[in-house]
Amino acid sequence: MKTRSNIGTAPTQQLAAKTALKRRSKLRIWAEKEGSAYLFLAPYLILFLIFIVLPVAVAIGLSFTNFNAIQLPRFVGLQNYIHLLTADSVFMQYVLPNTLKFSLLVGPIGYILSFLLAWVLAQIQRGPRTVLALLIYSPSLTAGVAMQVVWITLFNGDPSGYINSLLLRAGLIHQPIQWLQSPEYLMTIMMVVTIWSSMGIGFLAMLAGVLNINSEMYEAGYIDGIRNRFQEIIYITIPAMKPQMLFGAVMAVVSTFQAGAIGVQLSGTNPTPQYAGQLIVNHIEDYGFIRYEMGYASAISVVLLVMIWICSKFVWKLFSDKD
């Protein structure tokens, strides 16, 4: 004999069973349609979460603490950021101006050179183009070795250094110049070396973008009134390869703001002589791995992350499609 409570719960149980069955069927349909795609993406997503998202989250959390890598972190609120912006004279007088100067000069110059070299290489035959592209790209792969073998030897402060030797023989100087230890020359040498080694993945992306432009677009452009190569670049080449231009610009922003090893490798010290080549990455390494003030170093890294994000947003608005 069915009671009143059993009669009331039976439709509820049936409805719950139908709902669960519908959810299972939807999950099965989703798994059949998109499950394989997410399965292929899973390794990248897992590695991205472990090595990108998690470290950034930990750095943001540590930036509000006093952490010396031995004792447990102690929460201090905004004290690290207040000290960085109001009391850290090295950061405000040297590190921040050096970083902005270095990034605003090296980034655009390297970016423009990457595009111009990619466009020039696209005008020649495939064989020579491949060889020249490899030669231009190779410094970005061997920058560390080249710095030790070529640039440090070239700018050696001894009389036997190549530049000092040439200038002494020419009578232009009377005693050798300490190029890599002089605050007057270190930043300029850093810029030259960085631009020399900046033709990396962004350069290859631009070269691929130029080569993939449909030749019929140029023919139509000349019919519509284009008269020279400069107009061809402005009205056809650049608009037709906006994705590659955007990618190259973002890579230039990230690489220039993250540069820091260049000054330490050239001068051999951190901090660099009289902070002449001290960039924000060097400041992070100074406090994080020399002084072991991990909380303060994390605050500096968060400031660097915000600077990269702001510049990347500007670049994105400049080159992304408005539609």
NORJOSUL-V208918 format. One line per field, one symbol per residue. phi: phi as a letter, one per 20 degrees, with the letter a starting at -180 (. if undefined). psi: psi as a letter, one per 40 degrees, with the letter a starting at -180 (. if undefined). A space follows every 10 residues. Layout:
phi: ???
psi: ???
//
This chain:
phi: .eefffffef ffffffffff ffffffffff ffedffffff fggfffffff ddffffffff fffecdcdmd effdfcmeff ffffecdeff ffecffffff ffffefgfff ffffffffff ffedfffgff ffffffffgf edffffffed ffffdgfffe fgffffffff mecdbfeege deffdffffg ffffffdeed ffffffffff feffffffff fffepfdbff ffffecffff cfffffffff fffffffefa ffffffencc ffgllfdfdf ffffffeedd elefffffff ffffffffff ffffffffdf fef
psi: hhiddddddd dddddddddd dddddddddd dddedddddd eddddddddd ecdddddddd ddeeihheed iiihhebedd ddddedegdd dddddddddd dddedddddd dddddddddd deeiiddddd dddddddddd dfdddddddc ddddfheide idddddddde edieiihgde ehddeddddd ddddddeegb dddddddddd dehhdddddd dddeeheidd ddddedddde fddddddddd dddddddeid dddddddeih iihffdfhid dddddddded efgddddddd dddddddddd ddddddddei he.
//
